[in-house]
Amino acid sequence: MREVVLFFLIVVAGTAGEMCVSRAMKGIGEVHDFSPRSVQSFLLQSLRLPWMWLGIALMSLGFFSLLAILSFQEVSFVVPVSALSYAAGAFGAKAFLGERINRNRWIGIAVVCIGVTIVWWSRK
């Protein structure tokens, strides 16, 4: 049961964090000038956004869940199963960020999900 909860946190919290950070960064816009002053201004701007802090918190939860599961599972099992975050990312990007995802990407996501299923069935 703890394994399922930790994988859930890795996939859902980690991916939700990435969605939040993406939303924050889209609100700021693209970086065009990489001078130290511009980079500093960009960083300070991003740290003022609640989406950024929520994203950092969620990504941290996902990361620490990954560390926890690696303490008792093999990396050759954890890494492939955590690839479900790619599928979660695509669904989140579509639902939360309004991104359009073409057929080829959905096919690739389906292949990843099939691979995860095979790895899950092969666990000890």
Phi, psi and omega in degrees: 000317180297328178299314180296317180297316181293319176296321177302314180294321178300310185286307188283310182293316180299315181290320177298322177298317178296323177296317180295316179295320178298317179297318178298315183291326177292331177290330180277318181105177185283147176274128179245335183241123184256025175291153181306320180295319180292318179297317178298316179298317179298314180297316179296321177299315182293326181285351177272354185265127178301325179300324180294314181294320176297318179298316179297317180297314181293319178295325176295317178300316177297319181294316180290333173292321176299315178300319181297314183289331177290345179285344180224358177240158178283142180297329179293346174260317186294313185297312178297320181292324179291351176295350173300342177297335176295317178293315179299323178297319179293315178296320178294320179297321179290312185282317189268322184256354178071024180284150175264132183240122184281170184302318181298323177294318179297322178296315178299320178295320178297320178297317177300315180297322176296316178299318178298318179299317179297316179295318180299316181293335184272002183292159183286000000 
